[in-house]
Amino acid sequence: MLREFLKIFRFDDAIARMGEDFNHMLDLSMGLTVRAGRVFFERAGDSAEREQIAKADVEVNRLERRIRKQVIAHLTLSTSSRDASYCLMLMSLVKDVERLGDYATNVAEVHDEGGGPLPDDEFAAELREIRTEVEATFAAVSSVFAASDSERAVELIKQGRTTTLVLGARYYKRIQAHLLNILSAVVMPLHKLDYFDEKALRREGGS
């Protein structure tokens, strides 16, 4: 579907303008997200930087409204059912991009809302991993979308899902560890709580 949509971009001026505005929204949202990451992780960014974040978010919202207006106008005048499908798809996508801008702005505001410094621990390290992957995905999205590169799109989707699975597995592993610690209290003396040597457990459990 997207490949056909891009063909229309080349021959329909109205849809081409929508496509340009959409690409501009993506670029603004990426810049906004990268700036927000610097503010959140590095406590970087003076008032001018924060002002740029706010301005970019406002511009993303403005572009969303403009595209929606363009879509409505185009659908009112167009008799093509094919155009209708692509315009409706674009309406859905611009909402996603608009939310990207909102969430990035929220990230930039965390410390202003009372959030303290990031701890130097494994949780913060995992959060940095997520930031790195999100920014890498963002950097690829515009070109993948513009080229309708389905192979690369699938690759990025799988990569993102794998990261979700790995992070989820880590948390479940921690939940399990704490549950085992609770169970060890049934069979282990106080000074050996959280001690999972199987032989010791058998000795204690059998005594």
N, C-alpha and C positions, 0 to 999 in steps of 0.2 A: 504493500500500500504506500509506504513512504517513498519508494522509488518513483511511483507514478505521481505522487504529490510534488516531488522535486521537478519533474518534467513540466508540470503545470506552472511552477514558479517561473520557469524560463519563458513561457509564452503568454502568461496572464499577468498584466501589470499590477492589478489589484492584489492578487495573491502573492506576487513577487514582493510587494511592499510589506505585506504581512510577514513574509519569510525574513526579510531584512530586519524588521522590528523584533521578531522572535530571536534571531541570532544576536541582536544587540542586547536583548534581555538576558540571554545566557551569559554573554561576556560580562555584563554588569554584575550579575549574580556571582560569577566566579571571582571577580575582583573583590566584591564585597565579602565573600567567604574567606578569601585569603587574608584580607585585612582583619576580619573578625578573629581569625585564628591567631594572628600576631598579638592582638590585644588580649585575648584570653590566655594564651600559653606563655607569652613573653612579657606580659604587662606593658606592651609597647603601645605607642600611639598617643599623641598629645591631643589637644582639643581639635586641631585641624584634621587629624586622622579620623577622629570620631565624627566630625562634621562631614567628611567625605563618605563615610559609611552611611550616615543618615541621608545624604543627598542621593547616593546610589539606590538606596531602598525606595526613596520617593520616586525616582526615575523608573525603576522596575515596575512599580505600581501604576505609574502613568502609562507606560507602554502596554501593560496588560489591558487597561481600560481602552486604549487606542485600538489594539488588535481586536478586542471583543466588538468594538464599534464597527471596525472595518469588516469583520466577519458578518455581522448582522446586515450591514448595508449590502455586502456582496450577495448574501443569500436572498435578500429581498429582490435583487435585480436579476440574479442568475436563474436560468432554467435547467442547469446541468445537475443531475443527481450525483454525479461523480464529484463535482465541486462541493456539494453539500457534505459528503462524507469526510472530505479532507478538511473542510472548514470546522466541522464539529470536532475532529481530532485535534486541530490546532487550539480550539477553545479549551479542550481538556489539558493540553500541554502547557499553555500559558499559565494556568492555575498552578501547576507543579512548579514552574519557574518562580512565580510570585511567592510561593511558600518558601522556596529556597532563600529568597531575600529576607523574608521575615525571620526564619530560623537563624540565619547568619547574624542578623541584627541582635537577636536574643542572646547569642553566644557572646557578642561584644559587650553586652550590658551586664553579664553575670557579676563581675566584680563591683560594678556600680550598685548592684542590688544586694550587696552584703557578702558576696562570695570572697573567701580568703584566698591566700596563695595556694597554688597546687602543691600537694605533698610530693615528696620525692620517693614514690613507692611504685609497686607493680601496677596499681590501678591507673595512676597517672601515665605510666609507660604505655599501657594498653590504649588509653585515650589518645596519646600521641600517635600510636600506630593507626588508629581509626582516622585521625586528622590527615595523616599522610596519604592514606588510601582514598579518602574523600577528595582531597585536592588533586590527586593523580587522575581520578575518574573524571572530575570536573574538567581538567585540562584536555581530556580526550573526547568529551561529549560533543563539543561543537563540530569538530572535524568528522567524527563518526556520523553525526546526524546529517551534516551537509553532504557527505559522500554516500549516505545510505549504506554504510559499511556494515552489513548484517553479521559478517563473521566476527569483526572486532566487537560489535555490540554484544553478541552472545558471549564472547570471551570475557568482557567486562562484567556482564551480569553474573556469570559463573564465579568470577573472582570475588565479586561483592558478596555473593551468597556463601562462598567458602569462608570468607572472613567472619561472617555472622555465625556460621557453625562453629568455627574455632573458638571465638569469643564466648559463645554460649556454652560450649563444652568446658571451658575454663571455669566458668561460674558454677556449673553443675558439679564439677570436680571439687570445688571448694565447699559446696553444700554437702556433698557426700562426706568429705573429710570431717566436717563438724558433726554430722550425724554419727559417724564412727567414733568420734571422741565422746559423744554422749553415751553411746553403747558401751564404750570401754569402762565407764564408771560403774557398770553393773558387775564387771569381773575383775577390775584392777584396783589396787590400793591407791590412795590419793596421790602419792608421790610418783605413780606410774601412769597417771592419766595422760591420754594422747600418745601412748606408747604402743605401737602396733606390731611388736615382734610376735609372730605366730606361736613360737614355742612358749614364750612367756605367757601369752594369753591362754594356751592350753593348760599350763601349770596352774595359773591363777584360777581358771575356770574349773579345773578339776579338784582344787583343794577345798 
